Amino acid sequence: MSEGTVKWFNPRKGYGFITAEDDKDVFVHYADISGDGYRTLVEGDLVTFDVVEGEKGLRAENVVHKDAPESKEAAPESEEATPESEEATPESEEATPESEEAAPESNEEDV
């Protein structure tokens, strides 16, 4: 079993990289993170994992947070990313009033 630090992880895409003790970058997919609930990692997390040779290079399997209680604290941080995705929705709603503004103009042409 190897140890390393999460270099980066994109929860929306479900993958990232771990820097192993030997300074090699190891690919990690959310499906290979052990634990219940939402499987994600946060930059700087200390983890243990098995290294396997994947089709495109080294890949981590059986990824476990080295200190499990911290992983529970990290989960709310990743959940904070959810409102950002919800913030994108109002932007698309802002486009709706513009289209509504165009609708009265077309009504004026009909009169």
N, C-alpha and C positions, 0 to 999 in steps of 0.2 A: 504494500500500500504506500502511495506517495503522498506528500504534503505539498501545499502550494497556496498562493494568494490569488484571488480573483483579480485579473487584470481589467476586464470589463465584461459586462453582460447586458444584453438588450432584452428586457422582458417582453417587449412587443414582438420581436422576431424569435425569441426563445433560444438564443445561443450567445456564446461569448468565448472568452479565453481565460485560462488559468496559467499563471507563471509558476512552473514547478520549481522545486528546490535547486535543480541543476540549470535554472534560468531558461529552460525551453518552454515555449508557449504550447499549451495543450488545448485543443478545441473542446468545448463542453456544450451539450444540447440539454434543454430543460428536461427531456425524458430520462436523462441519466442522473438527475439530482434526486437523491433519496429523501424521503420524508412525506408527511401528509400535507394536504392542502396545496396552495399555490406554490409551485416550484420555481424559485428564482434565486439569484445570487446578487450580491451588492459588491461593487468595487472595494477591494481591501479585505473581504471576507477570507478567513483562514479555513481551508478545506482539506479533507483527505479524499483520495480517489485512487482508482486503478487505472493504469495507462494501457491502452491497447492501440495497435497499429490499425488505423482506419484506411479507407480508400484514398484519402487526401492527406494523410499524415497522422500525427498523434491525436488520440481522442480519449477523453476522460469518461470513465464509467463508475457507477456506485459512488457518486460525489456526495459527501456528507460534511456538513458544517462542523468544524473542529470543536466548537463550543455551541452545542445545540440551543441553549437558552438565548444566545445572541441572535440565532437565526429567527427566532420568534419575534424579537425586537425589530429585526430587519424587514420583516414582512409588511408592517404598516408603512414603512418608507416606500416600498414598491407599490403599495396600494395608492399612495399619493399620486402616482403617475396616472392613475385612472381618471382623476378629474381633468388632467391635461387633455386627455382624449375627448372628454366631454366639452372642454373649452372649444374644441374645433367645431363642434356642432353649432354653437351660436354664430360662428363666423359664416357657416353655410346658411343659417337663418337670416343673417344680415343681407344675403343676396336676395332672399325672398321679398323684402320690402321694395327693393329696386324693381323687381319684376312686377310688383303690385303697382308701383308708380307708373310703369309703362302701360299697364292695363287701362287706367283712366284716360291716358292720351289716345289710346285706340278707340275708346268709347266716344271721345270728343270728335273724332273723325267720322264716326257713324252718325252724329247728330247733324 
